[in-house]
Amino acid sequence: MRGTLLALILTACAATPDPTLHSIPVPGTGRSIEARLCRPEIGGPVPLAIINHGSPGQAAARGAMRPQPCTAEAVRWFLDRGFAVLLPLRRGYGAGTGGWAEGFGNCASPDYAAAARQTARDIAAAVAHGSRLPGIRPQGVLVVGQSAGGWGALALAANPPEELAAVVNMAGGRGGWAGGQANAVCAAPRLVAAAGEFGRTARLPTLWVYTANDSFFGPDLAGALHRAFTDSGGRARFQPMPPFGRDGHSLFFGPGGSAMWGPVVETFLRVEGYAPR
């Protein structure tokens, strides 16, 4: 009897949906993505920050991904400043999300702009969903992206939804570790050219944060991406950072990382009128 009761309790717990998880349809794809919503411990309406992940190189690693928990350091940083935080998993990440949508082709002739637009498509769906939720301000959405998520956020800034107010690009880019080598990027000039393409129509304020020991997108390439973006008309504040840990590419989600990037982001938010707590 006791064993049967325990089994029933475990079954009921397993069947109880996680109230922080949302399913978000991506228009025009026939597919949905999963996202976690974390709310601050204050009354609303509150501003929304949408945090976007990077892209592991292996398909198995992408399939094993889950949204960051509300207790994650980077998430807590925004919650503590009065933001609600939405953490979407894009198409091809996590269980049961279908095929990966962000491939850029072969290393010799990658289409980085097209890949970024697919990333931006999923982020835009998250913006539309999150800005309509109860207790969330419908305007003034902040999009934050790390690595591939940062790259897609720049593409979104080039064609922004009306709810989007600003973008924080944390080590954004694609094509890093080409051939399994640090600081080797597939057809890097194409990545720079795509940054220039985004800059031609991006008029929202953006913050770019890159570290000195990023093994994917080192200081020279990061600077070239920023110059291409701003030379084309994009608005971007570039913030180089000192080395972080063994690989600065992990700064945003890395333990202790917010002590480095936090003051920079806080200043950016104040300038843009978010007035963090």
Secondary structure, DSSP 8 states (H G I E B T S, - for coil): -HHHHHHHHHHHHHHS--TTEEEEEETTTTEEEEEEEE--SS-S-B-EEEEE----SSHHHHHT-----TTSHHHHHHHTTT-EEEEE--TTSSTT--S-------SSS--HHHHHHHHHHHHHHHHHHHHTSTTB-SS-EEEEEETHHHHHHHHHHHS--TTEEEEEEES--S--SGGG-TT--TTHHHHHHHHHHHHTT--S-EEEEEETT-SSS-HHHHHHHHHHHHHTT--EEEEEE---SS-GGGTTTSTTTHHHHHHHHHHHHHHTT----
